[in-house]
């Protein structure tokens, strides 16, 4: 599927002479920022796992050392008892009325128990030392991971600065295009390009069927409560993919262009997490003219959800996600003039109004 998608992207680029348009300057910057964001996401996941590992090791080490201390205390008490018992002196045992054989047997038992306890204490100390070594290794890995994260953040800052410079040039050119109404043709080509992409993805999925996976505030964001539910069952209960404000709705006119919105534009802060609205599989995760860093999820039954204008894509083609999982980060890539998410729902390649599916 990844090979098909890459070939499709190459065909679209070649057929439309995409290198001649000014927005090509943003392509590499957007992709680079997306890669860094995904790397930071992966590092954060690794760091979380490492912190859990460290907590487990520290807890186990404390338990082992406590066990060793208890065994040492018991050994000391047994040693005192042996001392108090003393050697089996015949006259003393006779005066006390005790059986000499029984006393000697008790002392021999004490010896067995003491030796076994000494061996146990030695094993516990060895285990504690090994746990301490593992903890040291984990802390070293955590320090290396932190250094890597810091380097990735610095690289992200440099890329953002570079992208801002290119975006300023593209914004100026976009203003000129809007003034002479060539924007109409561009938007129509963007829509046709997206429709062609979705159509070819649908054909590829049909050729090799995949198992189906199971002005208004957008403040009810998708979470794990929608996981493992059939997509069709979510109508009227679906939540927004990101927190923000719905600025443009399906079917609304686009100023000075003569076209209409095929989805929602949700204005949101750059870097805000985008969540999958339902279980699905990533069938597209790349830059597409007009939509920037675009991610498409196939939900089975002909349903797809599309997430555009992202600053970073956190998943790759072939990844399976659950409803509510983080999949991208909000940005202003592609043709977007402000930070936010472009969100579409489609069935059999045809877009429909997402608001009819989102819970009131």
N, C-alpha and C positions, 0 to 999 in steps of 0.2 A: 504494500500500500504506500509506504514511504517513497519507493521508486516511482510509482505512478504519479504521486503528488508532485514530486520534484520535476518529472517530465512535463506535467501539466503546467507548472509554474514557468518552466523554460519556454514552452510553446506559447503561452500567453505573452510573455515578455517579447519574444521574437516577432510574433504576429502583429503586435500593436506598436512596435518601435518604441518600447517604453523608455529606452535610454535617451530619447530626444526630449523628454519632458523634464522640467526643472526639478520635480519632486524626486527624481532618481538620486539627487544628492543626499536625500534623507535615508535612503534604503539601508546603506551600510551602518549609518549611525544608529538607526532604530534597531537593527538586528544586533549590533554590538551591545547596546544598552540592555536589550532583552536577554542576551546570553549572560551578562554580568548579573542581572537581577535573578535569573534562574540559578546561577552559581551561588549567590548569596542565600537563596531559599534552601538549596541543597545543604549548604554549610550549616545553616541554622538547624535543619533537621538532624544533621550529624551531631551538632553540639548538644541538642536536646537528648539524643540517645546516649552520648558520652556522659552527660551529667547524671542520667539515670544509672548508668553503669558504675560511676564513681560512688553514687549514694549506696548502691547495693554492696559494693566492695567494702566501703567504710562501715556499713551496718554489720556485715559478716565478720569483719576484722574485730569490731568491738565485742561481738558476741563470743568469738573464739577466745579473745584475751580474757573476757569475763569467766568463761568456762575454765581456762587455765588457772586463773586466780582461785576459783572455787576448789579445783582439784588440789592446788598447792595447800590451801587451808585444810582440806581434809587429810592430806598427807602429813601435815604438821601435827594435827590432832591425833592421828594414828601413831605417829612417832612418840608423842608424849604418853599415849596409852601403853605402848610397848615398854617405854622407860619405867613407867609406874609399875607395870607387871613384873619387870625384872627377870633374871634367870630363874629357872625352876629349882630353887634351893630346897633340898629334901626336908630339912628340919622345919623351915618356915611353912612349907606346904602341909607338913604333918600337923603343926600347931594350928594352922588355919582349917584343917580338916578337908583339904582339897586333894583330888586325885592328881598325882604328879604327871601321869600320862596325858590326862586331859589338859593340864596347864601347858605342857610342852606342845601339844597339838594346836592349842590356841595361838601360841607364839609363832608356830610354823605358818599357820593361816595368815597371821598378821604380816609375816614376811612376804608371802605370796601376793597379798593384796597391795602391800607397799610397793613391791617391784612393778606390778601391773600399773599402779597409779603413776609411778615415775615415768614409765614408758608412755602412758597417755599424755602426761604433761609435756613430754618431749615432742610428741606428735602435734599437740596443740600449738606449742611455740613455733614449730616448723611451719605449720599452716598459717599462723599469724604473720610470720616473716614473709611467706610467699604472697599473702594478701597485701602486705605493705609494699612489696615489689610491684605487684600488679597495679596498686593505686598510684605508685610513682610513675609507672609507664602511662597510665591513663591521664595523669596530670600533664605529663610531657606532651601527649597527643593533643590535649586541650589547649595548651599554650601554642602549639604549632597551628592548630585550627584557628585560634584567635588571630594569629599573625596573618594567616591566609585571608580571613574575613576582612581585616583592616586593609590589606592590599587590594582586595576586590572593591571595597568601598571607595578607596582612593581612585581606582581605575574608573569606577562608575561616575565619580565626580568629574574626572577629566573628560569622559565621553559625553556627559550631560552638557558641559561647557561647549564642547565642539558641536554637539547637536543644536544647541541654542543659537550658535552663530549661523549654522546652515538653515535652521528654521526661520530666522529673521529674513534671510534672503528669499526663501520660499514664500513667506508671508507677503513680502512686497510684490512678488510676481503674482501671487494669488489675488492681491488687490487689483492689479492691472487687468487680470483676466475677468474678474467680476465686473469691472467697469465697462468692458466691451462685450459682456454677455457670453463670452466663450465658455463661461462656467457651466452653462446649460449642457453643452455637448460633453464636457468632461464628466459631469455627474451622471449623465445617461450612459456613458461608456463604463463608468465605475459600476453602475448597477448591472449592466449587461455582463461585465467581467465577473462579478460575483455570482450572477445567475448561472453563467457558463461553468464556473468552478463548482458550484453546488451540484449542477446537473452531472458533471463528469464524475464527481465523488460518488453520487448516487448510483451511477452506472457501474463504477468499480465495486461498490458494495454489493450490488445486485449480482455481479458476475461471480463474486466470492462471498456469499452471505456470511455475515457475522452474527453470532448469537446475541439476541437482544439483551441489553442490560436491564437487568431487572427494571412646569410649575407645580407637580404633586410630589410630596416627599417620598423617596424610595427608602424607607427605613426598616422594612421587614425583609431581612436578607436571608437567602437560602442557607440552610444548615443541615446537619446530619438527620433531621427528622424526615427529610424527603428521600433518604437513601433506601435502596431495595424496594422501591415502589415503581410500578409500571408508569411510563411517562403519561399515557392517556388518562390515568387516574388522577393526575395532578391538576386537571382543568378546574379553575376556580380556587385552587389552593396553593398555587405556585407563588414563590417569593422572589423578590428582586435579586439579581445577581450581585449587586453592589449597593452600598449606602450612597445616597446623594439626592439629587432633585431632578425629576423628569421634566426636561425642557422641551422636547419635541416628541410627538406621538405618531403612531402608525397612521398613515393617510393624510397627515397635515401637510400643507403646502410649504415648499422651501422657497424662501424669499428670492425674487428676481431670477428664478431658474425655470419655473414652469413644471417642476417635478414634485413628487410627494415623498414623504418618509416611508420607508418599507419596514421600519422598526422603531425602537425607542432610542433617544439620546438622553443618557442620565449624567448630568453634570456632577463630577466628583473630584476630590482632591487627588493630585498626582501621587501615585504610590499606594492608593487605597486597594485593598484586596478584592479581587473578583472571584466569586464562588460559582461552581457548577450548579445549575438549577435542578438537575436530576442526574441519576446514574447514566454513564455513557462512555464512549471511547473516542479519543482524540483522532480525528481523521485529517485535520489540517492545522498546522501551527507554523506560520511563516508570514512574511511581509507581503501584502497585496495592495497594489495601487488604489488609493482612495480610501482604504480601510486600515492602513498601517499594519502593525503587528496584529494579525487576525488568528483567532483560534475557533475551530468548529468541532462540536461534539455530535456524534451520532448516537441517538437514543433508541434506535430500533423502531420498527413499524413505520419507517419513512420519516420520522421526526428528527429534526436537527436544530441545535441552538448555535448562534453565531455571536462572537464577542470581538469587537473591533476597537481600534484607536489605542490599544494597550501600550504601555511603556515597556512591560516585560511579560513574556510568556513563560509560565512556570512548568508547563507540561510539553511533551513531545508526541509526535505522531505514533500511534499504537498504544499509548498509555491509557489505562482504564481508570476512571475516577468515580467517586461516589457523590451523590447529591450533597452539596455543602462544602465539598473539598475546594481549597484554593487552587485556581488555575491560571491566574494572570494578575497583573497590577495595572491600575488605571494610568493612562497617559494622554498625550495629545499627538499621536503619530498619524501618518497618512495625511488625510485631508482635513483633519479636525483643527479648528481654530482655537479651541479651548479644551482644558482637561476634562475628560469624561469617558464614558463607555457607550459604544454603539452596540445595541442588543437586538437581535432578530430571532424569531422562531419560524421554522419552515416545515412544511409537510409535503413530501414528494417533490421537493424543489420549489414549492410555491410559498411565498411569505404570507403570514397571517398576523392579526393583531395580538401582540403579547398581553395587552391589558385585559382581554377577555379570559385569560388564563390566570392572571395574578389575583391573589386574594384581595378583596376590598379592604 
